[in-house]
Amino acid sequence: MSTDIQNGEDRRKHLDFAQSIVTRMSAASSSSKSLLLPVVTATYGYGIAEQSEGVALLGVCASFIFMHLDANYLKQERQFRAIYNAVASGSRVPNFSLNYADLAPKDACVSKERPASKFLESWIPDKSIWLSWSIAPFYGALSLVGILIAAWGCLRVD
């Protein structure tokens, strides 16, 4: 691919591609949250009604699974925003490339890291993503409620 400076129309189309992916990642993040709510409502409700701490803990596990999924959506969304910003600022990005690795200098692409650490890096988002306002408060609160319900179930006196 050519890394020539894009003309105006190509740049607008490239920005449009990146923006549509950012929009899809944002919608997927919202969908994961809306799918989780009935799951935790059902598991926590059943855990309270039947005094079943195991079912409440299943809701907590579901919260952690959806939190990881949502964190990965946010990670990818941030990467595509970086691509968008690079194209918008006129940086040398290959025409119509949506590959985040194209933003890094060529020297940085030759990594001396072990394959295991590269694998973990691709599957586990950074600390800043876990602590973002859209992940930690939402999933933390849902998980805390489930843990409290499970603890209440364990401590109840029949």
N, C-alpha and C positions, 0 to 999 in steps of 0.2 A: 504494500500500500504506500501511497505517496504521503509524505508529511508536509507537502507544500501548503502554504497558507490558503485557506479555503476562501472562495469568493463569498459574497454576502448571502446568496441563496443557499449555497451548500452549508454555510454556518448555521443559518436559520433552521434548516432541515435537521442538521446534526443536533442542535439544541432541542428541537421538537422530539427527536427520538429519545434523548436522555430524559427530557421532562416527562414523557409518557411512561417511562420505566419508573421514575421516581413516584409518579402518581399511582402506578400499579402496586409498588411496594407499600406505599402508605395505605392503600385500600386493603391490601392483604393483612397488614398489621391491624387495622380496624376490624376486619373480619375475624381474625384470630381472637381478639378480645370479645367480640360479640358471640362467638361460638363457645368460649369458655364459660360465660356467665350462666347459661342453663345447666352446664355440667356441674359447676360448683354449687349452684342452687340446689340441684337434685341431690348431690352427694352430701352436702352439709345438712340439708333438710332431713334426709333419711337418717343421717348420723345423729341428729338431735331427737327425732321422733322415735327411733328404735334404739337409742342409746348405743350406737355402734361406732366405736372409735375407728375401727378398720375402714369403714366406708368413708368417714370423714378424712382419713389419711389418703384414701384414693383421690379425693378431691384436691388435696394438697399436692399429690403427685401430678395430677392433671394440670394444676397451676404451674408447677415447675416445667413441665413439658411445653406448655403454651408460652411460658416466659422465654424459654430458650428459642422457640420458633420465632416469637416476636422480636427478640433481640437480634436474631439473624436477619430478619426483614429490615430492621433499623440499620444494621451494619451495611447491608447492601444498598439501602437508600442513601446513606452517607457517601458511599463510594460513587454512586451515580451522580450525586450532587457535586462531588469533586470533579467528575468528568464534565458536567454541565458548566461549572465555574471555569475550568481550564479552557473549554471551547469558547465560552463567552468572553474571556479575557484575551483570546487570541494566542494562547500558548500553542506550541507545536504538538498537536495531537493528530495522529493519522486520520485522514478523512473518514468520517462516519464510524470511527472506532468507538466501541462502548466497553473496551477492555481497560479495567482499572490499572493493570500493569503497564499500559502504554504511558501513563503519567509519570512513572518513576524513571529516573535517569537510567541509561543502559547499564552503567556500572552496578547499580543497585539490583538489577535483575539477576546478576550472577551471585546467588546466595551461597554462603558456606554453611548454612544451617542444615541440621539433620532433617531427613524426611519426616520423622515423627513430629518435630516441632513445627514444621510447615503444615502438616496435617492438622495439628491442634489449633494453629493460628487460623486456619481456614474454617474450622468448626466452632471455635469458641471466641465470641466477641470480646472486645477490650473492656476493661473496667469502666471506662467512661460511658459505654453503651448500657451496661448493667445498671449503672447509677443514674441514668437519664430520667427525666421527669415522666416519660411515657412508659417506663419499665418498672423501676423500683417501687414507686408509690402504689401503682395499680396491683401488680402481682404480689408485692410484699403484704399489702393489706389483705388480699384474698387468702394468701398462705397463712398469715397470722390468725385470721378467723378460723380457718380449718384446724390449725394446731390447737387453738383454744378449745374448739369443739371436741377434738380428740382427747385433750387433757381432761376436760370436763367428763367425758365418757369414761376415762380411766379412773377418775377420782370419785365418781358417784357412789353413793351408799344405797344399796337396795333395801 
